[in-house]
């Protein structure tokens, strides 16, 4: 089970290619090899412990390739941010730093974000019985503009593992992750852990739903730890096309107050 973190990704697209359509294929014994193109839109808004809201609009494009038990993906976001001039965007396309630097109360910024490269290994089902286990490594390359706060300007690395258990149409899961942050100029970020627990349910032959609780440690002292409830629904339109809508509700000041998004994935045969 791959968990889609709007907060990112985890992963929100570090998944962007970890949509529910991919989960459906993952649960079967056969691997659907080939390319998948995904595109989507994500919106989040939160105050993150300050008096002002930071609104982040993300348009994501993801290209992935499945080869047996391995999956390789590259994701490039386009960001539009409206909020404090001192908010810096991190690897999840969300603020990782709120620093009381002098500047206008609210500014708008836009441009290409950092590219994310990921590799996922799915342990063969015959070795795990009714369990599914995915292990992912991801690197964020600092390709975005540092001056506009669209990037920390440092490379980040992340490891995660997703374990689920199939019970009929239900698949309870738990995901553990750890982020290793590069050190940008002028401030420091701390490595952080994340955990997600929830379940997916195959509502019908073409409809898959997910509900989870997501927790992530803060990477700087200026933002609190993140607690969030996440839900998504994926419509498996045909063998090639999957539509996924999702939303999140923040339970702490370190999470977005609200996040919503839509992802369209197309498998190339």
C-alpha positions as CSV (number, residue, x, y, z in Angstrom):
1,X,0.0,0.0,0.0
2,X,1.4,3.4,-1.0
3,X,0.1,6.3,1.0
4,X,-0.5,9.6,-0.7
5,X,0.7,12.5,1.6
6,X,-0.9,15.8,0.6
7,X,1.3,17.3,3.2
8,X,3.1,15.0,0.3
9,X,3.5,12.5,0.0
10,X,4.8,12.1,2.0
11,X,4.0,12.8,-0.4
12,X,1.6,14.0,-2.1
13,X,3.1,13.0,-5.2
14,X,6.2,11.5,-3.9
15,X,4.1,10.4,-4.4
16,X,1.8,11.5,-6.9
17,X,2.4,8.3,-8.7
18,X,1.3,6.6,-5.5
19,X,-2.4,7.0,-6.4
20,X,-5.0,4.6,-5.5
21,X,-5.0,3.2,-9.0
22,X,-1.4,2.1,-8.4
23,X,-2.5,0.5,-5.1
24,X,-5.1,-1.5,-6.9
25,X,-2.6,-3.0,-9.3
26,X,-0.2,-3.6,-6.4
27,X,-2.7,-5.7,-4.6
28,X,-2.9,-8.2,-7.4
29,X,-0.3,-10.9,-8.1
30,X,0.5,-9.5,-11.6
31,X,2.7,-6.5,-12.2
32,X,1.4,-4.1,-14.9
33,X,4.7,-3.1,-16.4
34,X,5.1,0.1,-18.5
35,X,4.9,3.8,-18.2
36,X,2.4,5.9,-16.3
37,X,1.9,9.6,-16.8
38,X,0.1,11.5,-14.0
39,X,-0.8,15.1,-13.6
40,X,-2.8,16.9,-10.9
41,X,-3.5,20.0,-8.9
42,X,-3.0,20.4,-5.1
43,X,-4.2,23.3,-2.9
44,X,-3.3,23.7,0.7
45,X,-3.8,26.6,3.2
46,X,-2.6,27.0,6.7
47,X,-1.3,29.6,9.2
48,X,1.4,27.2,10.7
49,X,1.3,29.0,14.0
50,X,1.5,32.5,12.6
51,X,-1.2,35.2,12.1
52,X,-1.1,35.0,8.3
53,X,-2.2,32.2,6.0
54,X,0.1,30.6,3.5
55,X,-1.7,29.4,0.4
56,X,0.2,26.9,-1.8
57,X,-1.1,25.9,-5.3
58,X,0.8,23.0,-6.9
59,X,0.5,21.7,-10.4
60,X,2.3,18.4,-10.6
61,X,3.5,16.2,-13.5
62,X,4.8,12.7,-12.8
63,X,6.3,10.1,-15.1
64,X,6.8,6.6,-13.7
65,X,8.0,3.3,-15.1
66,X,7.0,-0.1,-13.6
67,X,9.4,-3.0,-14.2
68,X,8.3,-6.2,-12.4
69,X,8.8,-5.3,-8.7
70,X,10.5,-2.0,-9.2
71,X,9.0,1.4,-9.9
72,X,10.9,4.5,-10.9
73,X,9.4,8.0,-11.0
74,X,10.2,11.6,-11.6
75,X,8.0,14.4,-10.4
76,X,8.2,18.1,-11.2
77,X,5.9,20.7,-9.5
78,X,4.9,24.2,-10.6
79,X,4.2,26.3,-7.5
80,X,2.1,29.4,-6.9
81,X,2.4,30.7,-3.3
82,X,0.7,33.5,-1.6
83,X,1.7,34.2,2.0
84,X,4.4,35.7,4.2
85,X,7.7,36.6,2.5
86,X,9.6,34.5,5.0
87,X,7.8,31.2,4.3
88,X,10.2,28.6,2.6
89,X,8.9,25.7,0.7
90,X,10.3,22.2,1.3
91,X,10.3,18.7,-0.2
92,X,6.5,18.2,0.4
93,X,5.6,21.4,-1.3
94,X,4.6,22.8,2.1
95,X,6.4,25.4,4.3
96,X,9.3,23.9,6.3
97,X,10.4,27.3,7.8
98,X,8.6,30.3,9.1
99,X,11.2,32.8,10.1
100,X,10.5,36.4,11.4
101,X,12.5,38.2,8.7
102,X,11.6,41.7,7.6
103,X,9.5,41.9,4.5
104,X,6.0,42.6,3.1
105,X,3.1,41.1,5.0
106,X,2.0,39.1,2.0
107,X,3.7,38.3,-1.3
108,X,3.0,36.1,-4.3
109,X,5.6,33.9,-5.9
110,X,5.5,31.3,-8.6
111,X,7.7,29.0,-10.7
112,X,9.0,25.5,-11.1
113,X,9.7,23.7,-7.9
114,X,12.3,21.0,-7.0
115,X,12.4,17.8,-9.0
116,X,11.8,14.6,-7.0
117,X,13.2,11.2,-8.1
118,X,12.0,8.0,-6.4
119,X,12.5,4.3,-6.6
120,X,10.1,1.8,-5.0
121,X,10.6,-1.9,-4.5
122,X,7.6,-4.1,-3.9
123,X,8.4,-7.3,-2.1
124,X,7.0,-10.3,-4.1
125,X,3.5,-11.3,-2.8
126,X,4.4,-15.0,-2.6
127,X,7.0,-14.2,0.1
128,X,4.5,-12.3,2.3
129,X,1.1,-14.1,1.9
130,X,-1.7,-11.6,2.5
131,X,0.8,-8.8,3.3
132,X,2.1,-6.2,0.9
133,X,5.4,-4.4,1.5
134,X,6.8,-1.5,-0.4
135,X,10.2,0.2,0.3
136,X,10.9,3.6,-1.3
137,X,13.9,5.8,-1.6
138,X,13.4,9.4,-2.8
139,X,15.8,12.3,-3.5
140,X,14.7,16.0,-3.9
141,X,17.1,17.9,-6.1
142,X,17.4,21.7,-5.6
143,X,16.3,22.9,-9.0
144,X,13.9,25.7,-8.0
145,X,14.7,29.3,-7.3
146,X,16.0,29.9,-3.8
147,X,15.5,33.6,-3.7
148,X,11.8,33.4,-4.1
149,X,11.4,30.7,-1.3
150,X,10.4,28.0,-3.7
151,X,13.2,25.8,-2.5
152,X,15.5,25.4,0.5
153,X,18.4,25.2,-2.0
154,X,19.6,21.9,-0.6
155,X,19.2,18.3,-1.7
156,X,17.0,16.1,0.6
157,X,16.8,12.3,0.9
158,X,13.9,10.2,2.2
159,X,13.3,6.6,3.0
160,X,9.9,5.0,3.6
161,X,8.2,1.6,4.0
162,X,4.5,0.8,3.5
163,X,3.0,-2.4,5.0
164,X,-0.6,-3.4,4.4
165,X,-2.7,-6.5,5.0
166,X,-5.4,-7.7,2.7
167,X,-8.7,-8.7,4.3
168,X,-11.2,-9.1,1.5
169,X,-11.9,-5.7,0.1
170,X,-10.2,-4.0,3.0
171,X,-6.4,-3.3,3.3
172,X,-5.4,-1.8,6.7
173,X,-1.9,-0.2,6.4
174,X,0.9,1.5,8.3
175,X,3.6,3.6,6.7
176,X,6.9,4.8,8.3
177,X,9.2,7.4,6.8
178,X,12.3,9.4,7.6
179,X,13.6,12.5,5.9
180,X,17.2,13.5,5.7
181,X,17.4,17.2,5.0
182,X,20.3,19.0,3.4
183,X,21.5,22.1,5.2
184,X,20.7,25.3,3.3
185,X,22.5,28.6,3.7
186,X,21.4,30.8,6.6
187,X,19.4,28.4,8.6
188,X,19.3,24.7,9.5
189,X,16.7,22.0,9.2
190,X,16.4,18.9,11.3
191,X,15.8,15.3,10.1
192,X,12.3,14.2,10.7
193,X,10.2,11.0,10.9
194,X,6.6,10.4,9.7
195,X,4.0,7.8,10.3
196,X,0.6,7.1,8.7
197,X,-2.0,4.5,9.6
198,X,-5.4,3.8,8.0
199,X,-7.1,1.6,5.5
200,X,-8.2,1.3,1.9
201,X,-11.4,-0.3,0.8
202,X,-12.5,-1.5,-2.6
203,X,-16.0,0.0,-2.6
204,X,-16.8,-1.5,-6.0
205,X,-15.0,-2.9,-8.9
206,X,-14.0,0.6,-10.1
207,X,-14.0,2.6,-6.8
208,X,-11.3,2.6,-4.2
209,X,-11.4,4.7,-1.0
210,X,-8.7,5.5,1.5
211,X,-8.9,7.0,5.1
212,X,-5.8,7.6,7.2
213,X,-4.2,9.6,10.0
214,X,-0.9,11.2,9.1
215,X,1.8,12.4,11.5
216,X,5.0,14.2,10.6
217,X,7.7,15.7,12.8
218,X,8.6,19.3,12.1
219,X,11.9,20.0,10.4
220,X,12.4,23.4,12.1
221,X,11.6,24.9,15.5
222,X,9.4,27.6,13.8
223,X,6.7,25.0,12.9
224,X,4.9,22.5,15.1
225,X,4.6,18.8,14.3
226,X,1.9,17.9,11.8
227,X,-1.2,15.9,12.6
228,X,-3.7,15.4,9.8
229,X,-6.7,13.3,8.7
230,X,-6.6,12.3,5.0
231,X,-9.2,10.8,2.7
232,X,-9.3,9.9,-1.0
233,X,-11.4,8.2,-3.6
234,X,-10.2,6.8,-6.9
235,X,-12.3,5.9,-9.9
236,X,-10.7,3.2,-12.1
237,X,-12.3,4.4,-15.3
238,X,-10.7,1.7,-17.4
239,X,-7.5,-0.3,-17.6
240,X,-5.5,2.8,-18.5
241,X,-7.2,5.8,-16.8
242,X,-7.5,6.5,-13.1
243,X,-9.1,9.6,-11.5
244,X,-8.3,10.4,-7.8
245,X,-9.7,13.1,-5.6
246,X,-8.5,13.7,-2.1
247,X,-8.7,16.0,0.9
248,X,-7.0,16.6,4.2
249,X,-8.0,18.3,7.5
250,X,-5.3,19.6,9.8
251,X,-5.4,18.7,13.5
252,X,-2.4,20.8,14.5
253,X,-0.9,24.2,13.7
254,X,2.0,22.4,11.9
255,X,-0.4,21.0,9.3
256,X,-2.4,22.8,6.6
257,X,-5.8,23.7,7.8
258,X,-7.2,22.2,4.7
259,X,-5.8,20.5,1.6
260,X,-7.6,19.3,-1.6
261,X,-6.4,17.8,-4.8
262,X,-7.2,16.0,-8.0
263,X,-4.9,13.5,-9.9
264,X,-5.3,12.0,-13.3
265,X,-3.2,9.0,-14.2
266,X,-2.8,7.3,-17.7
267,X,-1.0,4.0,-18.2
268,X,0.8,3.7,-21.5
269,X,0.6,0.2,-22.8
